[in-house]
Amino acid sequence: MRLLRGNVFTLGQRILLRKRETSSAIIAMGLLTAAIVPMYSVMNYISEESSSLSKLARVGETYLVLSSNSTSVTDSKLNPTLLVKLSAVPEIEHIFPQKVLDAKLNTFSVFKVRLRAVGNLSGFLHWKNARIDGFIADGPGRANLGAIIARLTKVDKNDRVELKISELTFQVEVVGVFETTTELDSEVIIPLESLRDSLTGETSLSLIEFTLKGSVSANEVLNRLTKILPRNATIIKVQQLNAFLEGVNIQTLILINIWASIVYTIVALASCVVVTRVTLESIYEFSVLRALGANREGILVQILAYTMIVATLGSLIGIALGIVGVQTISTILRWIRPHVNINLFLRPEQALQTLLLTLISSFIGSLYPAHRATYKVYVEQLPQI
Amino acid sequence: MSLWGFKYLRSNRLITLFLMLTLLSMLFSVTAISSLSFYKSLVNYLGEEEDIVVLYDRNARTPFSGYVPVHLAERLENIKGVIVSSPEVIAPSIVKGEAVFVRGVLPKKFFELHRIKILNGSIFDQNETKSAIIGKNIARRLNLKLNDRLFAFGVLTESYVELQVRGIYASDSFIDDEILVPLYVGQWLRGINYGYVSFIRFKVNKSLINLSEVFSEVMKEGSEHSSHESRLRVELVMSEAVTNFSNKKVGAEIASRLMRSYIDRYGLTEETILILSTAIILFSSAMIAVASETTVTQHKGEIGVLRALGASKKFLKLDIIIKILTLSLFSSLLGTLLAIIFLSFIQVQERLVILSHIMRLQLDLTLIVMSILITPVLVLISLFKIEIK
């Protein structure tokens, strides 16, 4: 009996696939699927182009440790013992503890400035490739001014200025003016030890800036560091090229997915039409199959299997057609407009995704007409021969 | 004999065809409207008006990646006919984990060139390097309010800045998705020194000077040695003249034309967008033919009865064409309408984002007419081929 059922199934598929409508259904399904390929190719091209941003920059391995609950760097409070723990990590190349405060600078007028106290100030400014006019502050009562703040306040090296932090006022000598082309240029910088001497009792840090050695695996070290850090501290990468590219690509992907969802709905409807048509055109064949012992479930399986075959062949042809189409378009574009540099391509996983989604949509679309077809009493509808 | 009032085409059998045509029309409209909106938004990115000109880096592939000497902005200021020049730096950045474009500007110059409305707060001064004003879209997307502090992390360089939101603005342009900061902050985040900017935008009085005259004036050797202290230099304390820069690298072009030329390098034009959208619907035409044929096959019995009653094949075919064509016209109208509603909805949901900028939907009359007519035309072609048995 099982053998007979198997034979009936094969026979049924042969009959359905040999019908005239099958080829037009495969072509129609293929053309629908082919429409998806250019969209994915364009998306890949956009992603590739945005990735070219990475060629413009060398991605560094600098990180910041900040307290996770702070809304500003001046609010951030880290325990100084954290510095000891981080300093013991051999993969860290440079480490600079910093305390950042809002201050007032008294010259000919009062300027609100940001005061940054940095441990190993000399190493820090060298690491930032600072151009220094004068010397690096190396002790209490000495400060360096960023080029922007120096020009704005008209303060030059060797000038003495008054700094006010909260209610505490102290005099500093500007021993050098530096330029780094970073936000430091608008700040006043002093050695961390000087600040501790001036503000007795204030030992917390605002942030710790560190870099990893070039040869180490950043992910591995960061995982280890995360375990060392207390819960209120967080590590942030300074240069976030990958996050940016990912963000931009996700935006494009959302758009393409919205668009593709319309196409897959059309594919589902197309399957509905294909099944309706094949059941209309195969009344005689289904009657024969029923006569040979196929039950309702058997007919349902026949129709669904037929739809899946049509959808698989259609999507494979469509993907191939799409790939050929986009390649032809990009080649023609390059010929007729040599300044156009377009490279459209489809990733293998996208081809597989298209195939699977087409199959799923087709299956869903064919369920209702296939189910209805099984309830038809084929014998009564047999044509009068 | 008239069959107009005779409903032999059963509505339950027409539903699939109607839905399919509606969706195909919607697909065409969504593809064409969203692509054209993206294209037009990008073209107008640096300014819509014909009197806004950009001094740009000829070697750059995008407006963000080039750099030109900032001292050229000073030269521009001294040319009769140039109303205002605005040096700007575009820095791709990460703010609150999102990809954002930060634009470094000289506020006074920028706001003379670009009309914006401050919704909340105030504009920063060039030397307030810890301040930013943010576009209404980005404020909503990042949930930022007045006086909030934010960290902006560099993408092309290892730098970060902490900024305080001084104001929220609306400009009804792409800039609503950006963060405006003092020029220096843009330079820090972009990783270029104080002598350079991404581009210089300027406004010209076309009755006084033309584009080529402005360009030759700007490019004159030695014109930077002007004793005149420009308004720009007063505002920009870190302005530095760049000496080792080849003038050949710099070009000048009307903003919209420049953006068009950038996009054109990628083969994207209004024509290619329309061709692509039409190709998609033409790809679907086989399915339109199958669906139309299926609809006729479904009504084989009814057609047989009418034939028996004396209706000729030609007459029946004409009647079916008229009825299905009317249906397809309704479905295209509905599809186009649905596409507009759908795109407006996802725009409100801020899902219509590309390169971190929300697209402004731009409806084109030709496109809408095309969208309404293309499906009925395809239906007509496929119905002509059908044989009435």
Interface residues (C-beta under 8 A of the other chain):
Chain A: E21 S24 A25 I27 A28 M29 L31 L32 A34 A35 P38 Y45 E49 S50 S52 L53 L56 A57 G60 T62 L64 T71 S72 V73 R114 A147 I148 R151 L152 T181 T182 E183 D185 S186 I236 K237 V238 Q239 Q240 L241 A243 F244 L245 E246 G247 V248 Q251 T252 I254 L255 I258 W259 I262 V263 T265 I266 L269 A270 C272 V273 V274 T276 R277 L280 E281 S330 L333 R337 H339 V340 N341 I342
Chain B: T16 L17 L19 M20 L23 L24 M26 L27 V30 T31 S34 R61 S65 P92 S93 I94 G97 E98 A99 N127 T129 K130 D148 R149 F151 F153 G154 V155 L156 T157 E158 S159 Y160 V161 E162 Y184 V185 Q187 W188 G191 I192 N193 Y194 V237 M238 D264 R265 Y266 G267 L276 A279 I280 F283 S284 S285 A286 M287 A289 V290 A291 E293 T294 T297 Q298 K300 I346 R351 L352 V353 I354 L355 S356
